[in-house]
Amino acid sequence: MALRFGRIKQRQFIPNAEPREVYRAFLNAKIHSQFTGSKATGKGVVGGTFTAWDGYITGKNLKLVSGKRIVQEWRTTEFPEKYPGSVLDLTFRSKKGGTQIIMIHSKVPATQTAKYREGWVSAYWEPLREYFHKTP
C-alpha cells in the first residue's frame, strides 16, 4: 500500500508584529510556550530538535533564515508509524501594520490533512494574533 500525502498552504496576517518577532516566537521555546499555552522545548539552530504542545509535536530545524524563513521536519504523535516527518515551510514578510506568514506544510499524512488545516488556525494563527495584540 502506497503512502498518501497531503499539502496545506495558508496565508495569515499577524498585526502589530515585525517578521523577526514572529520568527522568534516560533523558535524561542519560552515565547512559543507563552503564546500557545503549552510547553515547548528546543533551540533555534539548524539541526536543532524541538517539541511543542507538551510533546505532541516533535521535529528538527532544517533551514533558518533569520527573521525570514523557517523550514522544519515536523510530526505529531498521531502520525502513522510508517510515515516520515512532514515538511513545514514558513516565510515571514513585512506588510503594513504587521507580518504576513506564508505557510506550506507538505508530506502530511493524507488522512490527517483536513484536521491539521483547521489546527493551524486554532493552535497557531489565532494564539499568535492574541499574543501580539497583548504585547506592546
BAFIVEX-903384 format. One record per atom (N, C-alpha, C): atom name; x, y, z; residue in one letter. Coordinates in steps of 0.001 Angstrom, whole numbers, plus 500000, padded with zeros to 6 digits. Layout:
# residues N
+------+--------+--------+--------+------+
| atom |      x |      y |      z | rest |
+------+--------+--------+--------+------+
|   CA |      X |      Y |      Z |    a |
...
+------+--------+--------+--------+------+
***
This chain:
# residues 136
+------+--------+--------+--------+------+
| atom |      x |      y |      z | rest |
+------+--------+--------+--------+------+
|    N | 500835 | 498813 | 500000 |    m |
|   CA | 500000 | 500000 | 500000 |    m |
|    C | 500880 | 501251 | 500000 |    m |
|    N | 500644 | 502129 | 499063 |    a |
|   CA | 501439 | 503356 | 498944 |    a |
|    C | 501024 | 504374 | 500014 |    a |
|    N | 502003 | 505097 | 500506 |    l |
|   CA | 501720 | 506170 | 501459 |    l |
|    C | 501131 | 507349 | 500699 |    l |
|    N | 500077 | 507940 | 501228 |    r |
|   CA | 499443 | 509088 | 500585 |    r |
|    C | 499668 | 510332 | 501436 |    r |
|    N | 500014 | 511406 | 500742 |    f |
|   CA | 500344 | 512652 | 501434 |    f |
|    C | 499431 | 513786 | 500992 |    f |
|    N | 499260 | 514749 | 501892 |    g |
|   CA | 498529 | 515967 | 501590 |    g |
|    C | 499428 | 517172 | 501771 |    g |
|    N | 498909 | 518322 | 501355 |    r |
|   CA | 499669 | 519578 | 501426 |    r |
|    C | 498710 | 520673 | 501879 |    r |
|    N | 499189 | 521515 | 502774 |    i |
|   CA | 498392 | 522635 | 503285 |    i |
|    C | 499150 | 523916 | 502969 |    i |
|    N | 498454 | 524881 | 502389 |    k |
|   CA | 499059 | 526198 | 502165 |    k |
|    C | 498114 | 527235 | 502764 |    k |
|    N | 498662 | 528086 | 503610 |    q |
|   CA | 497868 | 529140 | 504233 |    q |
|    C | 498662 | 530440 | 504240 |    q |
|    N | 497933 | 531551 | 504063 |    r |
|   CA | 498498 | 532887 | 504225 |    r |
|    C | 497782 | 533508 | 505408 |    r |
|    N | 498559 | 534036 | 506334 |    q |
|   CA | 497979 | 534634 | 507523 |    q |
|    C | 498652 | 535973 | 507792 |    q |
|    N | 497894 | 536883 | 508378 |    f |
|   CA | 498430 | 538192 | 508742 |    f |
|    C | 498422 | 538305 | 510258 |    f |
|    N | 499574 | 538651 | 510819 |    i |
|   CA | 499709 | 538845 | 512259 |    i |
|    C | 499947 | 540339 | 512479 |    i |
|    N | 498930 | 541067 | 512957 |    p |
|   CA | 499095 | 542508 | 513170 |    p |
|    C | 500008 | 542804 | 514352 |    p |
|    N | 500558 | 544003 | 514356 |    n |
|   CA | 501355 | 544517 | 515483 |    n |
|    C | 502633 | 543737 | 515741 |    n |
|    N | 503172 | 543066 | 514741 |    a |
|   CA | 504386 | 542275 | 514931 |    a |
|    C | 505265 | 542361 | 513693 |    a |
|    N | 506539 | 542550 | 513918 |    e |
|   CA | 507521 | 542545 | 512838 |    e |
|    C | 507887 | 541097 | 512500 |    e |
|    N | 508325 | 540828 | 511263 |    p |
|   CA | 508706 | 539457 | 510891 |    p |
|    C | 509703 | 538817 | 511861 |    p |
|    N | 510699 | 539580 | 512313 |    r |
|   CA | 511696 | 539000 | 513232 |    r |
|    C | 511057 | 538552 | 514550 |    r |
|    N | 510003 | 539250 | 514994 |    e |
|   CA | 509319 | 538882 | 516240 |    e |
|    C | 508507 | 537603 | 516071 |    e |
|    N | 507843 | 537463 | 514937 |    v |
|   CA | 507043 | 536260 | 514689 |    v |
|    C | 507967 | 535061 | 514480 |    v |
|    N | 509034 | 535277 | 513737 |    y |
|   CA | 510070 | 534244 | 513535 |    y |
|    C | 510574 | 533756 | 514900 |    y |
|    N | 510906 | 534695 | 515767 |    r |
|   CA | 511427 | 534359 | 517097 |    r |
|    C | 510389 | 533601 | 517924 |    r |
|    N | 509118 | 533967 | 517788 |    a |
|   CA | 508059 | 533288 | 518550 |    a |
|    C | 507987 | 531803 | 518208 |    a |
|    N | 508279 | 531455 | 516965 |    f |
|   CA | 508276 | 530048 | 516572 |    f |
|    C | 509484 | 529300 | 517117 |    f |
|    N | 510638 | 529947 | 517171 |    l |
|   CA | 511875 | 529239 | 517515 |    l |
|    C | 512295 | 529340 | 518975 |    l |
|    N | 511851 | 530346 | 519688 |    n |
|   CA | 512212 | 530525 | 521092 |    n |
|    C | 511226 | 529735 | 521950 |    n |
|    N | 511715 | 528718 | 522656 |    a |
|   CA | 510829 | 527818 | 523409 |    a |
|    C | 509992 | 528571 | 524445 |    a |
|    N | 510565 | 529557 | 525098 |    k |
|   CA | 509827 | 530304 | 526124 |    k |
|    C | 508661 | 531079 | 525498 |    k |
|    N | 508924 | 531792 | 524402 |    i |
|   CA | 507859 | 532559 | 523740 |    i |
|    C | 506832 | 531603 | 523132 |    i |
|    N | 507294 | 530533 | 522517 |    h |
|   CA | 506398 | 529546 | 521915 |    h |
|    C | 505445 | 528999 | 522983 |    h |
|    N | 505980 | 528690 | 524156 |    s |
|   CA | 505159 | 528198 | 525263 |    s |
|    C | 504151 | 529261 | 525710 |    s |
|    N | 504588 | 530526 | 525738 |    q |
|   CA | 503695 | 531605 | 526165 |    q |
|    C | 502527 | 531774 | 525205 |    q |
|    N | 502774 | 531832 | 523917 |    f |
|   CA | 501665 | 532118 | 523004 |    f |
|    C | 500752 | 530916 | 522776 |    f |
|    N | 501280 | 529682 | 522902 |    t |
|   CA | 500413 | 528512 | 522721 |    t |
|    C | 499766 | 528068 | 524023 |    t |
|    N | 500379 | 528425 | 525157 |    g |
|   CA | 499864 | 527964 | 526436 |    g |
|    C | 500247 | 526528 | 526750 |    g |
|    N | 501186 | 525963 | 525984 |    s |
|   CA | 501658 | 524588 | 526195 |    s |
|    C | 503176 | 524560 | 526109 |    s |
|    N | 503779 | 523611 | 526816 |    k |
|   CA | 505236 | 523528 | 526889 |    k |
|    C | 505876 | 523256 | 525520 |    k |
|    N | 506926 | 524024 | 525241 |    a |
|   CA | 507759 | 523821 | 524051 |    a |
|    C | 509207 | 523747 | 524511 |    a |
|    N | 510034 | 523033 | 523766 |    t |
|   CA | 511461 | 522934 | 524059 |    t |
|    C | 512235 | 523113 | 522763 |    t |
|    N | 513538 | 523316 | 522898 |    g |
|   CA | 514392 | 523347 | 521716 |    g |
|    C | 515155 | 524648 | 521572 |    g |
|    N | 516059 | 524629 | 520604 |    k |
|   CA | 516877 | 525796 | 520290 |    k |
|    C | 516719 | 526112 | 518811 |    k |
|    N | 516759 | 527395 | 518507 |    g |
|   CA | 516580 | 527849 | 517135 |    g |
|    C | 517852 | 527816 | 516324 |    g |
|    N | 518400 | 526628 | 516118 |    v |
|   CA | 519599 | 526469 | 515297 |    v |
|    C | 519347 | 525363 | 514275 |    v |
|    N | 520001 | 525444 | 513128 |    v |
|   CA | 519875 | 524401 | 512114 |    v |
|    C | 520375 | 523084 | 512714 |    v |
|    N | 519577 | 522047 | 512551 |    g |
|   CA | 519903 | 520746 | 513118 |    g |
|    C | 519351 | 520545 | 514514 |    g |
|    N | 518909 | 521638 | 515144 |    g |
|   CA | 518361 | 521558 | 516494 |    g |
|    C | 516988 | 520902 | 516491 |    g |
|    N | 516736 | 520092 | 517506 |    t |
|   CA | 515437 | 519449 | 517641 |    t |
|    C | 514543 | 520290 | 518537 |    t |
|    N | 513242 | 520045 | 518435 |    f |
|   CA | 512283 | 520804 | 519236 |    f |
|    C | 511062 | 519952 | 519536 |    f |
|    N | 510298 | 520395 | 520529 |    t |
|   CA | 508975 | 519853 | 520806 |    t |
|    C | 508043 | 521038 | 521006 |    t |
|    N | 506757 | 520793 | 520796 |    a |
|   CA | 505731 | 521805 | 521048 |    a |
|    C | 504462 | 521096 | 521511 |    a |
|    N | 503594 | 521876 | 522110 |    w |
|   CA | 502320 | 521342 | 522580 |    w |
|    C | 502533 | 520119 | 523471 |    w |
|    N | 503395 | 520297 | 524502 |    d |
|   CA | 503644 | 519249 | 525508 |    d |
|    C | 504115 | 517938 | 524887 |    d |
|    N | 504894 | 518019 | 523798 |    g |
|   CA | 505445 | 516830 | 523161 |    g |
|    C | 504578 | 516240 | 522059 |    g |
|    N | 503413 | 516824 | 521812 |    y |
|   CA | 502543 | 516353 | 520724 |    y |
|    C | 503239 | 516535 | 519370 |    y |
|    N | 503995 | 517637 | 519231 |    i |
|   CA | 504757 | 517913 | 518010 |    i |
|    C | 506238 | 517742 | 518321 |    i |
|    N | 506957 | 517063 | 517425 |    t |
|   CA | 508414 | 516952 | 517524 |    t |
|    C | 509000 | 517237 | 516147 |    t |
|    N | 510252 | 517663 | 516135 |    g |
|   CA | 510866 | 517914 | 514837 |    g |
|    C | 512289 | 518393 | 514921 |    g |
|    N | 512760 | 518850 | 513764 |    k |
|   CA | 514143 | 519314 | 513631 |    k |
|    C | 514160 | 520499 | 512670 |    k |
|    N | 514973 | 521496 | 512993 |    n |
|   CA | 515148 | 522664 | 512124 |    n |
|    C | 516073 | 522294 | 510965 |    n |
|    N | 515560 | 522426 | 509740 |    l |
|   CA | 516330 | 522076 | 508548 |    l |
|    C | 517009 | 523287 | 507917 |    l |
|    N | 516310 | 524419 | 507919 |    k |
|   CA | 516858 | 525639 | 507315 |    k |
|    C | 516285 | 526835 | 508068 |    k |
|    N | 517158 | 527789 | 508386 |    l |
|   CA | 516736 | 529006 | 509082 |    l |
|    C | 517365 | 530216 | 508405 |    l |
|    N | 516534 | 531185 | 508050 |    v |
|   CA | 516999 | 532466 | 507521 |    v |
|    C | 516434 | 533508 | 508476 |    v |
|    N | 517289 | 534060 | 509314 |    s |
|   CA | 516866 | 534906 | 510427 |    s |
|    C | 515810 | 535946 | 510033 |    s |
|    N | 514664 | 535868 | 510715 |    g |
|   CA | 513575 | 536810 | 510516 |    g |
|    C | 512786 | 536622 | 509237 |    g |
|    N | 513181 | 535642 | 508405 |    k |
|   CA | 512548 | 535498 | 507085 |    k |
|    C | 511945 | 534130 | 506799 |    k |
|    N | 512623 | 533063 | 507213 |    r |
|   CA | 512155 | 531739 | 506804 |    r |
|    C | 512586 | 530660 | 507794 |    r |
|    N | 511667 | 529712 | 508013 |    i |
|   CA | 511928 | 528538 | 508841 |    i |
|    C | 511470 | 527318 | 508048 |    i |
|    N | 512345 | 526322 | 507922 |    v |
|   CA | 511968 | 525039 | 507324 |    v |
|    C | 512279 | 523970 | 508371 |    v |
|    N | 511252 | 523170 | 508679 |    q |
|   CA | 511395 | 522156 | 509714 |    q |
|    C | 510858 | 520807 | 509244 |    q |
|    N | 511483 | 519752 | 509762 |    e |
|   CA | 510865 | 518433 | 509702 |    e |
|    C | 509930 | 518397 | 510903 |    e |
|    N | 508719 | 517925 | 510724 |    w |
|   CA | 507667 | 518117 | 511717 |    w |
|    C | 506760 | 516904 | 511734 |    w |
|    N | 506434 | 516404 | 512920 |    r |
|   CA | 505472 | 515305 | 513027 |    r |
|    C | 504741 | 515404 | 514359 |    r |
|    N | 503580 | 514745 | 514418 |    t |
|   CA | 502841 | 514691 | 515675 |    t |
|    C | 502790 | 513248 | 516153 |    t |
|    N | 502328 | 513086 | 517378 |    t |
|   CA | 502179 | 511739 | 517931 |    t |
|    C | 501102 | 510951 | 517200 |    t |
|    N | 500288 | 511617 | 516368 |    e |
|   CA | 499221 | 510946 | 515621 |    e |
|    C | 499650 | 510471 | 514232 |    e |
|    N | 500874 | 510789 | 513816 |    f |
|   CA | 501327 | 510313 | 512504 |    f |
|    C | 501363 | 508789 | 512524 |    f |
|    N | 500875 | 508150 | 511449 |    p |
|   CA | 501013 | 506693 | 511373 |    p |
|    C | 502498 | 506309 | 511419 |    p |
|    N | 502778 | 505173 | 512002 |    e |
|   CA | 504163 | 504748 | 512251 |    e |
|    C | 505054 | 504750 | 511008 |    e |
|    N | 504555 | 504327 | 509869 |    k |
|   CA | 505391 | 504205 | 508671 |    k |
|    C | 505606 | 505522 | 507924 |    k |
|    N | 504939 | 506589 | 508354 |    y |
|   CA | 505061 | 507865 | 507646 |    y |
|    C | 506300 | 508621 | 508099 |    y |
|    N | 507028 | 509214 | 507145 |    p |
|   CA | 508171 | 510060 | 507515 |    p |
|    C | 507655 | 511392 | 508072 |    p |
|    N | 508551 | 512185 | 508602 |    g |
|   CA | 508162 | 513513 | 509060 |    g |
|    C | 507683 | 514368 | 507898 |    g |
|    N | 506772 | 515267 | 508195 |    s |
|   CA | 506306 | 516212 | 507182 |    s |
|    C | 507309 | 517362 | 507090 |    s |
|    N | 507097 | 518263 | 506132 |    v |
|   CA | 507974 | 519423 | 505974 |    v |
|    C | 507134 | 520682 | 506150 |    v |
|    N | 507536 | 521494 | 507115 |    l |
|   CA | 506874 | 522768 | 507387 |    l |
|    C | 507775 | 523886 | 506888 |    l |
|    N | 507243 | 524740 | 506020 |    d |
|   CA | 507998 | 525856 | 505448 |    d |
|    C | 507233 | 527143 | 505755 |    d |
|    N | 507821 | 527987 | 506589 |    l |
|   CA | 507214 | 529265 | 506983 |    l |
|    C | 508042 | 530412 | 506431 |    l |
|    N | 507393 | 531342 | 505742 |    t |
|   CA | 508051 | 532543 | 505229 |    t |
|    C | 507372 | 533751 | 505869 |    t |
|    N | 508176 | 534701 | 506343 |    f |
|   CA | 507678 | 535883 | 507044 |    f |
|    C | 507990 | 537122 | 506213 |    f |
|    N | 506951 | 537923 | 505925 |    r |
|   CA | 507137 | 539141 | 505125 |    r |
|    C | 506504 | 540320 | 505836 |    r |
|    N | 507214 | 541424 | 505801 |    s |
|   CA | 506692 | 542651 | 506384 |    s |
|    C | 505564 | 543197 | 505518 |    s |
|    N | 504448 | 543496 | 506145 |    k |
|   CA | 503310 | 544152 | 505490 |    k |
|    C | 502888 | 545311 | 506390 |    k |
|    N | 502235 | 546279 | 505820 |    k |
|   CA | 501820 | 547440 | 506607 |    k |
|    C | 501022 | 546984 | 507832 |    k |
|    N | 501532 | 547345 | 509014 |    g |
|   CA | 500838 | 547030 | 510254 |    g |
|    C | 501123 | 545664 | 510838 |    g |
|    N | 502049 | 544894 | 510231 |    g |
|   CA | 502335 | 543579 | 510794 |    g |
|    C | 503138 | 542679 | 509878 |    g |
|    N | 502894 | 541397 | 510007 |    t |
|   CA | 503649 | 540378 | 509274 |    t |
|    C | 502713 | 539423 | 508558 |    t |
|    N | 503032 | 539151 | 507304 |    q |
|   CA | 502323 | 538107 | 506568 |    q |
|    C | 503159 | 536833 | 506666 |    q |
|    N | 502479 | 535756 | 507019 |    i |
|   CA | 503113 | 534435 | 507060 |    i |
|    C | 502565 | 533633 | 505891 |    i |
|    N | 503471 | 533035 | 505134 |    i |
|   CA | 503070 | 532066 | 504119 |    i |
|    C | 503557 | 530721 | 504632 |    i |
|    N | 502609 | 529817 | 504852 |    m |
|   CA | 502919 | 528520 | 505407 |    m |
|    C | 502582 | 527447 | 504381 |    m |
|    N | 503564 | 526586 | 504102 |    i |
|   CA | 503341 | 525408 | 503270 |    i |
|    C | 503740 | 524202 | 504114 |    i |
|    N | 502776 | 523368 | 504380 |    h |
|   CA | 503006 | 522162 | 505186 |    h |
|    C | 502785 | 520972 | 504261 |    h |
|    N | 503864 | 520323 | 503860 |    s |
|   CA | 503787 | 519236 | 502888 |    s |
|    C | 504164 | 517899 | 503520 |    s |
|    N | 503863 | 516830 | 502777 |    k |
|   CA | 504105 | 515456 | 503234 |    k |
|    C | 503327 | 515132 | 504509 |    k |
|    N | 502138 | 515728 | 504631 |    v |
|   CA | 501242 | 515443 | 505750 |    v |
|    C | 500470 | 514162 | 505400 |    v |
|    N | 500316 | 513232 | 506343 |    p |
|   CA | 499502 | 512057 | 506033 |    p |
|    C | 498128 | 512494 | 505500 |    p |
|    N | 497746 | 511985 | 504337 |    a |
|   CA | 496529 | 512446 | 503642 |    a |
|    C | 495291 | 512380 | 504519 |    a |
|    N | 495198 | 511366 | 505354 |    t |
|   CA | 494007 | 511222 | 506199 |    t |
|    C | 493945 | 512270 | 507305 |    t |
|    N | 495031 | 513004 | 507544 |    q |
|   CA | 495070 | 513997 | 508620 |    q |
|    C | 495134 | 515437 | 508114 |    q |
|    N | 495179 | 515624 | 506811 |    t |
|   CA | 495350 | 516959 | 506240 |    t |
|    C | 494259 | 517934 | 506679 |    t |
|    N | 493005 | 517544 | 506607 |    a |
|   CA | 491898 | 518446 | 506981 |    a |
|    C | 492001 | 518849 | 508452 |    a |
|    N | 492332 | 517895 | 509308 |    k |
|   CA | 492460 | 518178 | 510745 |    k |
|    C | 493573 | 519194 | 510993 |    k |
|    N | 494718 | 519010 | 510351 |    y |
|   CA | 495831 | 519932 | 510565 |    y |
|    C | 495561 | 521296 | 509934 |    y |
|    N | 494833 | 521336 | 508840 |    r |
|   CA | 494464 | 522617 | 508223 |    r |
|    C | 493710 | 523473 | 509251 |    r |
|    N | 492741 | 522877 | 509932 |    e |
|   CA | 491987 | 523578 | 510975 |    e |
|    C | 492866 | 523839 | 512199 |    e |
|    N | 493707 | 522879 | 512535 |    g |
|   CA | 494572 | 523009 | 513699 |    g |
|    C | 495540 | 524179 | 513614 |    g |
|    N | 496042 | 524456 | 512424 |    w |
|   CA | 496940 | 525607 | 512269 |    w |
|    C | 496238 | 526893 | 512665 |    w |
|    N | 494976 | 527023 | 512313 |    v |
|   CA | 494228 | 528244 | 512639 |    v |
|    C | 494012 | 528350 | 514151 |    v |
|    N | 493488 | 527294 | 514755 |    s |
|   CA | 493145 | 527367 | 516182 |    s |
|    C | 494350 | 527274 | 517117 |    s |
|    N | 495380 | 526536 | 516725 |    a |
|   CA | 496520 | 526311 | 517617 |    a |
|    C | 497680 | 527272 | 517394 |    a |
|    N | 497724 | 527942 | 516225 |    y |
|   CA | 498838 | 528839 | 515940 |    y |
|    C | 498412 | 530239 | 515530 |    y |
|    N | 497628 | 530386 | 514475 |    w |
|   CA | 497353 | 531737 | 513969 |    w |
|    C | 496535 | 532568 | 514959 |    w |
|    N | 495475 | 532006 | 515518 |    e |
|   CA | 494682 | 532766 | 516494 |    e |
|    C | 495488 | 533098 | 517749 |    e |
|    N | 496205 | 532121 | 518360 |    p |
|   CA | 497019 | 532458 | 519532 |    p |
|    C | 498140 | 533470 | 519235 |    p |
|    N | 498743 | 533401 | 518045 |    l |
|   CA | 499774 | 534382 | 517683 |    l |
|    C | 499181 | 535790 | 517609 |    l |
|    N | 498021 | 535930 | 516991 |    r |
|   CA | 497376 | 537250 | 516920 |    r |
|    C | 497074 | 537770 | 518319 |    r |
|    N | 496580 | 536905 | 519170 |    e |
|   CA | 496255 | 537304 | 520549 |    e |
|    C | 497530 | 537692 | 521308 |    e |
|    N | 498578 | 536922 | 521169 |    y |
|   CA | 499846 | 537207 | 521850 |    y |
|    C | 500394 | 538578 | 521444 |    y |
|    N | 500435 | 538865 | 520165 |    f |
|   CA | 500991 | 540127 | 519722 |    f |
|    C | 500026 | 541290 | 519932 |    f |
|    N | 498750 | 541001 | 520096 |    h |
|   CA | 497783 | 542056 | 520442 |    h |
|    C | 498059 | 542544 | 521862 |    h |
|    N | 498445 | 541611 | 522760 |    k |
|   CA | 498713 | 541941 | 524166 |    k |
|    C | 500097 | 542532 | 524369 |    k |
|    N | 501045 | 542130 | 523533 |    t |
|   CA | 502427 | 542552 | 523703 |    t |
|    C | 502611 | 543968 | 523147 |    t |
|    N | 503130 | 544894 | 523972 |    p |
|   CA | 503311 | 546270 | 523471 |    p |
|    C | 504368 | 546368 | 522400 |    p |
+------+--------+--------+--------+------+
***
